[in-house]
């Protein structure tokens, strides 16, 4: 079970050519992508979220598109529309940016729900409906959406149904001092250093490599007592007094999938409780809705989930 581990290690090395201090964020990103999921990146502006998405597109060897979500963005600006071709005297589809392999939905909560919903079919069904016709999206297809966790004025919070389409929610924090000094040094040596480095990135995550890695993930064993552990965590999240909406059965499936993928990435063909515990926060933190009173007291989803790990017995 070394193929996935080696693939991720090589991908992280390639990403390091472009993004400084990407290890903490990049492994969850790769776990989500190898699991066939989409990612919600949350962090303050200026923490290289766009650069992370562009680097991932280079690693996949695919096309990249960035959509800046604004209050006046229309669904057709995302998915595309039919236009009349004067030459052929017929309508043809003009594909929107959603047809790229890696789509960055920047500040997704800046657009109203009608536009946000344009992503739902693409993320869930890998297709887009335009004027009654369903068009398949290119594969692989990854949506990386960003949110600013600080500024909420003029934003439209994502509804639970939309949040549930994201496999992981990954928090992008500030860099440590030495790493931030390295960022400044790279910019000192040339403002376009990152752009030049992107050209040097090798597409490690080409379709054949991804297919082989996913076959390894499907072969990862997860014992029955660990399946029960996942279900008990989900039940505890629903029954806890601080939660208004706990983890759904789909959330339990996502956690199981994430744990198996992480096991493969770590070079194992079996899941251990640590795999479940490590992927719990990115898999469930955006799916848990806390009681308003608990939120006013300062309780965060990550702290709530950490408390669940203390309450539910770990299988032996």
N, C-alpha and C positions, 0 to 999 in steps of 0.2 A: 504494500500500500504506500509506495514511495512516489508514485507518479504525480499525484495531486500535491504532495508536500514539495516536491522539486519544482513543479510548475509555479506554485505560489511564491516560493523563494526567488525564482528567477524574475517573476513579475514585480516583486517588491524591489529587487535590485534595479530593474529598468525604471520603475517609478521614481526611485531615488535620484536618478539623473536629472529629474525635473522638479520634483516636489521635495522640499526639505522637511524632515521629520514626519514622513508620511506613514510610518509603520503602524502607529496606533489606530489610524483611521483606515488604512488601506486593507488590512486583513479582514475587518468586518465587511468592507466593500466587496472584496473578492469572495468571501463566503456567500454573500447575497447573490452575486452574479453567477457563481457556480451552482447555486441552488435554483437559478432561473427566476430570481426576484428583482424587484426595483427598490430604490433606496431614497429615503428622505434624509438629507443632510441639514443639520441645524447648527448654526454658528453665526457669530457676529460678522459684519462685512470685513473683507480684507484678510480672511484666513485661508485663502487659496482653494475655495470650494470649486470655482470654475476651472482652475488649473487641474484639480484632481479629476474632474469629469473629462476634460480634454485628454489627459494622460491615459485614462481608462479606454477612451476611444482608440487611441494609438495602439494600446496593448491588444485590443480586439481586432485591430486592422480594419476597422469599419469607419463609416461616416459619422460626423459629429454635427449636431445642430443645437443652437442655444435659443431658447424662447424667453424673452423678458416679459414676465406676466405683469400687466398693468390693468387698472380698472376698465379701460376701454378696449381691452383685447377681446376679440370675438372667437367663438369656437372654430369657425372656418379658418382663422389665422393659425390655428394649431393643426387641424386635421387636413385642411385643403378644401377645395370647392370645384364645382363644374364651371367651365368657361366655354363660351361659344367660339369655335374656330371658323373664321370667315373663309379660310381656304378650303376646308373640307365640308363647310356648311353643316357642322354637327358639333355636339358638345363633347368636350374631353375633360378629364380630371386633371386638375393642377394640384399635385401633391403638396401637402404642407410639411413643416419641419418635423412632424411626428414620424415621418418615414425614414429618418436617419437611424443608424444602429444604436447610437448613444444620444439621448435627448436630455439636455439640461433645461429643466423647467425652473428658471431663476425667479426667486421670490414668488412662489406659487400662490401664497396667500394674499397677493396683491390683486388678484383677479376675482371676480364674483363667481358664485357656484356654477353658473351656466357654462362658463369657460373652463373652470376646473374639471367639470364633468366630461369635457372632451377627451380627457386623458383616461377615463375609467375603462372604456371599451378596449382601448389600445393596451392598457396594462393587464387587463384580465383575459381578453380573448385574442390578443396579438393580431387584431384587425381593426379597421376603421370603416365606418359606414358613411358614404357620401352620396346624397340624393338617392337613397334606397339601394345602392350597390355596396357590397362588402369587399374591401380590398385588404389582402394580407399584408402584414408589415414584414420588413426584412428581418432575417435572423442572423445573429442574435439581436434582440431588441431590449434595451435597458433605458428606463426613465430614472434620472437622478434629479430630484426636486430639492430646492433649497428654501429655507425659512430663516428669517432673522428673529431670534428668540427675545430680543430686547424691545424693538420698535413695533407697536401694535396699532398705532393710529392709521386709519385708512386701510385696514386689512380685513380680509374675509376668512375667518378660521376654517380650516378644512373640516368637513363633516366626518363623522365616524366611518361612514361607508367608503369615503375617499382615503382616509388614513389606513384603513384595513387593507388596501391594495398594495401598500408598501411592505416589502418583506422585512426590512430593517429601518430603524431610525438611528442614525449615527451622529453623535455630537462631535463637532469640530472645535477644539479648544485652542487657546493661545499656545505658542511654542515656548519651550524652556529657553533660558537666556542664551546659551551657547548656540542653539539652533537658530534663534532669531538673528544673532550676529552673523551666522552663515548666510541667511537670507539677504541681509544688507550687503554682505560681501559680494554675493552673486549680482545684485543690482548695481553695485559700484563698478563691477567689471563689465557691465553692459546691460542696458535696460531691456534688451531683447534676448538676454541669455536663456530665459525659459523657452522662448519660441525656438531658438536654435537647438536646445536640448530635446524638444519634442521631436524634431526630425531624426534624432539619433535613437529614439525608442524603437526597440524591436517588437513586432506584434507576437508576443509570446502566447497570447490567448487566442490563437487562430482557431477556426472551427474544429479542425481535427483534434487539437489539444483539448479543447473544451469538451468535446464528445467523449474522449477517453477519460477525462477527469470525472465527468458525470456518471460514466459507467462504473468507475471505482466507488463513487459515493453511493450508488444503488446497491453495491455489494457490502456496504458497512452494516454490521449486525447491531441491533438494538434490542436487548433482552426485554422480556415482558414486564419485569419489575420496574424498568426505566420508563416504559410506556405508561405504566400506572403512576409513576412519579410525576410525569408531565401532566397527566389528568388531575392528580391531586393538587398540583400547583394551580391549575386552571380553576378547579373548584374552590380552592382557598381564596383566589382573587375575587370570585363572585360573592363569596360569603362574608368577606371582611367588611367591617363596619365603615371603613374609610373609603370604600369604592362604591360608585354609582353604577358602573358598568365594568364587569370583569372580563377575563379572557374567554373568547368564544371557542367552539370546537375548531374553527379554522385557525385561530391563533395557536391552539395546541399542535395542529399539524405543522404549522410554520416553525414552531420551536423544535419539534422532532426533526424536521428536515434540516434546520440550522445545526443542530447537534451532530447529526450524521455527517454533514459537510465539514464541520470543524474537526471532527475526528479524522476524516480523510486528509484534511489539510495538515493535521499534526502527525500524519504518517501511521495512523491506526486503522484497522478494519473492524473496530468495535467502539461503541459509545461508552463513556464513563460519566458518572454524575457531574464531574467538572465541566464537561462539554455543554450540558444542559444549563448549568448555573452561569457559565460565561456568556452564553447567547441569550439568556433570559431578558436582560434589559434592552438590548437592541431589537429583539423580536417583539416585545410586549409593551415597552414604555409608551408607544404612541397609540396602543389599543386600549389602554386602561383609562377610564374616566373616573376621576376622584370625586368624592363628595365635596360640594362647595365649602363646607365648614373645614374640611381637612386642608383644602387648598389655601384658605384664608390663614390657617395655622402654619403655612409654609411647607406642607408636605409635598414632595416631588414624586413623580411616578417611579423614578429609580430607587428612592428610599423606600417606597411602598413595596416594591418587588424584592428589595434586599430583606425587608422584614418577613416576606413570605418564605424566603429561603431559610430563615431561622425557625419558622413555625412548622414547616412540612418536613417530616423525617426523611433522611437520605437513605436510599436502599443500600443494603450491605451485600 
